[in-house]
Amino acid sequence: MIILFQMLLMNCLYSQQTMVKTWDRSYGGAGAEDMYFIEASKDGGYILAGVSNSGISGDKSQPTYGRGDFWIVKIDSNGNYLWDKDYGGSGPDLLSSLCLTNDGGYILAGTIFSDSSYDITQTTRGGADYWILKLDSLGNKQWDRRFGGDQDDYIFSVSQTKDGGYILGGEF
């Protein structure tokens, strides 16, 4: 048993290839940014999604409306910045999930503490609520929806279903 384990371990160690860095980049503004998700997009580039507290500065082309907004950055396959978008309301907005959609766009899900303001079109249900934001392939807002009860509701994930709808996961 020990000999077999050693042979497997040695085989794994000797068969590994040396990794070579192709490129690295940093993106952000004058404040704080946290990137949580990166997904390969249908055009060969990548979409990055997180939260930003920066105003217009650095790579940040739009203001932050509250105490942190959803921030997405589109880059090409070489990491070159293409565009960015900022979405949120007057309070803190916490991004929880990013999913590529069948039409080449994106769906973002997070928990918001804002009433209707800026990009949030529906009023609060009470406490924190789910917020779903549908974007096209260029990051332009197509629609948003808010879900929740009279207490705090936290969303953790969103995925597109086979019938073109969306399924949400979280706690009420």
N, C-alpha and C positions, 0 to 999 in steps of 0.2 A: 504494500500500500504506500509506504513512504517513498519507495523508488519510483512508482508510477507518478506520484505527486511531484517529485523532483524533476522527472522527465517532462511532465506537462508544463511545469513552471519554467524550465530552461527553454523549452520550445516557444513559449509565449514571450519570454524575454528576448530571445534572439530573432524572432520573426517580426518584431515591431519596427516600423519605419520611423526615421527621424522626421519630426514635424518641422515644416518650414513656414515661417510667417510670410503671408502674402501681402498684407497691408494692415494698418491699424489707424483708427481715426477717433477723434473725440468731438462731441457735438454739445452745444449748450449756450447759455446766455450768462449774464452777470450774476444771477442768483443760483439757486440749487435746482438740479434736475436729477431724477431717478428714472432710469430706463428699466422696465420690467420684462418686456417682450421683444423678440425679434422673429420675424417670419419671412421666408422667401416669398416674393410676390411673383405673379404670373409672367411679368416682363423680365425676369432674371435678376432683378434687384432685391432689395429688402425693405421692409417696413419696420420701424422701431417705434415702440409705444411705451409711455411712462407718464410721469407727472412733472410739471415745471412750476417753479415759483418766480422765474425770471420775467422781466418785462422785455421790450424789444431791445435786443443786444446780441452780439455774437451771431450764432446761427438761429436765433429766435426772431422771427419776423412779425409776430403778433403779441399784443400785450396779454398778461395774465389777469383775469378778471377777479379772482378771489384769492384764497390762500392755497393755491395749487390747482392747476387745471390739467386735463388730459392733454398730453403733448405727443404728437406723432411726427416722425421724421422719415422721409423717403430718401433712400440712397440707391445708387446703381451697384452693379456687381463688383466694382472696385472700391466701394465705400465712399464715393463722391456724393456730397450733399446735393439733392435735387430740389426738395421743398420741405416745408414744415407747416403744421397747423396746430392751433391751440383751441380747445373747446372746454367750456365750463360755465359755472355760475358765480355768484357773489361769495359763496362759502367754499370750504374745502371739498375737493372732488377727488376720490380715491379710485384709480383705475385698477380693475381686478382681472380683466380678460380681454384678449384680442383674438379675432378669428377672421381668416380670409373667407370671403363669400364666393359663391358660384359665379357671380357676375363680374368678378375681378376686383370688387370693392372690399370693404372691411366693416366688421361690426365690433364695437367696443362696448364693454360693460363695466360699470363701477358703481360705487356707493356715493351718493351726493347728500350734502347737508344744506344745500341751497334751496330757496323757494324759486319760483320761475324768475329767471333773470338771464340776460345775455343769451347763451345757446340753449338753455333749459326752457322748454316751452310750456310745461305743465306744472301746476302748483303742487306744493308738498302734500303728501298724504298723512304726515305727522312723523316727526323724527327723521332719521336717515332713510332714504329710499333707494331702490334699484334705479339705475339710469342706463338705458340702451341707446347707443348712437350709431346710426348707419351712415357710412361714408362711401362715396364712389371711388374709383381707382386713382383719382387725383386728390383724394382727401377732402372733397367737398361734401358738406353735410347734406344728406338726402332726407333724413327724418330722425326724430328722437322720441323715446317713450319713457315714462316713469311708472314704476310699480311699487306698491307698498301698502302697509296698513298704518294704524295710528301709533305704532311703536317703531323702534329702530329695525330696519331691514337691511341685511348685508348680502350682496351678490358676490359670488366667487368665480363663476364661469358662464360663458355663452358659447354655443355651437350651432351651426346651421344644420337643419334636419334635411332628409332626402326630399321632402315635399316643398322645400324652399323657405320654410319657416325657421324659427329659432327656439332653442330650448335653453332655459336659464337655470342655474344652480346656485343656491344660496340658503339663507336662513331668514325666517320671519319671526 
